[in-house]
């Protein structure tokens, strides 16, 4: 009887709480996405639609449809291809570095006492609270002034030319972005790994110790397989966030020296074209969405499969 009553209360209050969030999601996410996909097949100038046949302002939106021309032009755009390649390179390096650093921090903190571990968790998580733009300008000062003129200059503490002017070279800027994002997000990913480590039964480690297993062997045979759910979440988060990186790219290099990421390239397409070609930019955004969706869903499928096997 009590179960039925609780179920009735749950059903009564379910929709009043869900409907506002659902409406907000549809209005803010779903509808703009549908409109954006449609606009990617039109000659859209931002404030009006253009008729590609008569070369005049379109009287209605359907006169501006130009098929897949925007997608063809987007894929022929050398700057878009360069931004795509630069983003892929950054993502591969950033995902690897962030995961290694965050997992190492999690393993280290997991061996500390509860009080000390709480302090370190807080300290490592704090950079994640900073905004991307603010963090980008902070690290721009670090790379341009602290690294270039103070620490790694010929008159500095140690002269390492490779560490100077890191925001003024495409390869150096790539690693500068990796350093920035690792410092920002590794603390957050660390918390996910700590939660995963806390779910692993201690009996497994005790049995491995009795059998004479080394720390390295125990890590690969027990810790890694049991952490697969955490790997799924962290890999998905770092992959998607790396591909979508924008604020840090804007603040650190402003896309100069061939350092444009995909998100920033889409934003700059509107400025680089005259008149502003919003249709082409929207086509790039759709390609961007498909790329990120395919990669992240493939990653989730593969890591979920490993979870089952583990």
N, C-alpha and C positions, 0 to 999 in steps of 0.2 A: 504494500500500500504506500509505504514511504517512498519506494523507488518510483512508482507511478507519479506521485506528487512532485518529486524532484524533476522528473522528466517533463512534466507539464509546465513547471516553472521555466525550465530551460527552453522549451519550444516557445513559450509566451514572450520571453525576453530576447530570443535569438535575433529575429528580424529587426526589431527597433534598434539594436546595436549594429547590425551588419549593414542595413540599407544605407545609412549616411556614408559609411566608408566605401561601399560599392558604387554609389552615385558619384562620389568624389573621384574614385579611380577611373570611372568611365569618362567623366567630363574632362579630367586633367590628363589622363594617359591615353585611353583607347581612342576617343574621338580625334584629338590632335594627331595621333599616329595615323589614323585612316586618312585624314585630310592631307597629311604630309606625304603619304604614299601616292595619293592622287596628284598632288602638286608636282611630284617628280616626273610626271608624264606631260606636264604643261610648260609653256613659256611664261613663267611667273616672275614679275618684277618686284614683288614685295608689296606694293600698294595697288597694283593693277595687273591684269592678264593681257598678254600680247598675242595678236594673231600672226602666226608665222607665214601665212599665205599672203594676206593683204598687206602685211608689214605695218599694221596700224593697231591701235588699242582695241582689244577684243570686246565685243558687246556683251558676251556672256562667257563663262568659264570654259565651256565645251569647245569654243572656237580656238582656244589656245592650246589644245592637245596636240602634241608633236610626237607621239609614240615613244620609242625608246631612244630618241636622239640624245636626251640628257645623259642617259647611262653610257651611250657610246662616247660622248664628249668627255664624260667623267673618267672613263677608262683610258682615254687617249691623253688625258692631262698629265704631263710629266711630273708636275708638282704633287699631284694626288698619288701617283705611283711611288714617288720618292718618300712621301709622308707615310704611305703604307709600309714600305720596306723599313723605314726608320722605326716605326711603331712596333713592327714584328721583332726587330733586333732588340729594342728596349724591353719588350715584354718577356722575351726568352731569358734575358739576363736578370731582369727585376724579379720575375717569379722564382727563379732559382735562388737568388741571393736572399730575398725576403723569407722564403721558406727555411733555408738553412739557418739564418740568423734567429728567426723566431723560434724554431724548434730547439736550437742550442740554448736560448734563453729559458725556454720552458723546462728543459731537462735540468738546467742549473738551478732554477728557482724551486723546482720540485724536490730538490734535496735539502732545501733550507728549512729552518724552523718556521712555524706559521707566522709569527710576528715579523721576522725579517723578510719572509717571502711576501707578505702583504705590502711592506714598504717598497720593495723592489717592483712588484706588480704595478703599483701606483706610479712610480717614477717612469717606468718603461712605457706605460700607457699614455701619459700626459701629452707627448708629441702628437698623438692622434687627435687631440682636441683642437689643435691649431688649424686654421683655414689654409687651403692650398695657396692662395695668393700671398698671404702674409708669410707663410713658410718659404715660398719661392723668393721673396724679396730678402728675407733673412739670409738664406743660403747664397743669394747673389752677392751680398756683402761679404760673406765668408769666403767664397771662391775668388772674388775680384780683389778684395782688400787683404783679408787675413792670410789666405793661401798665397796669393800672387806677390804681395808687397812685404809681407811680414815673415811668414814661416818658411816658405820654399824659395825665396828670392836669393840671389847670390850673397846678399848681406844678411840673410835671415838665419834661422836656426840650422836648417839643412837645405842645401840647394838641390831641388828636384824639379827640373824644367817641365816634366810631364804633368806636374800638379799645378802649374801656373796657367792662368787664362783659360780655365776649364769651361767657361761659358762662351768662348769665342772660337771653338773648334767643334765640328760635328761629332767626332768620336769622343773627345773629352767631355762634351756636354751630355752625351749619352750616359757616361758613367757618373757625371754630376747628378743627373736626374735619378739614377739608381741609388746613389748615396742619400739623396734627399728623401725619396719615397721609402727607402729601407728604414731610415731614422724615424719617419713619420708613422709607418704602418706595422712595423715588426712587433711593437708592443701589443697591438690589438690582436694580431695573429697568434702571438705568444699565449694570450688568454685562452684562445680556442684550443691550442695544443695542451695547455695545462689542464683544461677541463677533460680532454681526452685521456691524458695520463692518469688522472684521478679515477677513471672508470676501469682501468686495468687491474684485475685482482692481484694482490701482492703474492698470492700462492704461486703464481707462475714464476715469479722471480726467485722465490725461495726454492722451488723445485729445480730451477736452472742452476742455482748456486750449489745445491747439493750434488747435482750431476757434474759439477766442475766446469760449467759453461763460462767462457770469458765474457767480459763486459761487451765487447764488440759483437760477439756471436749472439748474446742475449738481446742486444739492441735490434739486430736485423731479424731475428727469429721470433721475438715476442713483441717488442715495443712497436716496430714499424707495422706489422700486420694488424695489431690491435688498435693502432692509431689511424687506420684507413678512413673511418668516418670523419675524423678531423682533417685528414689530408683532402678529402673531397670538398669540404667547406672552404678550407684555406686556399686551395688551388683555384676553385671557382671564383672566390672573392678577389684574389690577386690577379688572375687572368682578366676578368672583366674590368677591374679598376685600372689595370695597366693599359689596356686598349683604350679606355675612355679618358685617359689623363689629359687634362686641359689647363687648369689653373696654374699648376707648377710650371708647365711648359711656357705659358704666357709670361709669368713673372721672372723666370730664370733666364730665358734667352729671347723671348718674344718671337720665336720661330726663325731668328736670324741664323746665318751660317749653316743653312740646310738642316735645321733642327726642328722642323715642324712635325708635330704628331698629327694623327688622323683627325682628331676632334678639332684641333686648331686650324688644320687645312680647310675643313668644311666651313669654319667661321670666316676664314680669310678669303674663300672663294667669292663671297659676296662683295668684298672690298676690291679684289683683284680684277673683277669684271666690270665693264662699263658699257651699257647700263648693268646694274646689279643683277646677276643671273641666279635668282633664288631657286629656279627649277633645277639647275645643274647641282647646286649645293644640296638640295633635297635629295637628288638622285645619289649623290655621294653619301649622304646620311643613311639612305636605305641600304646601300652596299655595305656600309659600315655596320649597320644593325645585323644584316645577314651574316657577315663575317664573324662578328662577336658571338652571335647566337649559335652558329655551327660549331665554332671552336669550343665554347664553354659547355654546350650540351654534349659534345663528343667527350670532353674531359670528364664530365659528371658520369656519363655512361661507363667509361672505362674504369674510373675509380670506384664506382658503385659495384661494378663487376668484381673488382679486387676485394671489396668488403665482403661479398658473398663467399668468395673463395677462401678468404681469411677466416 
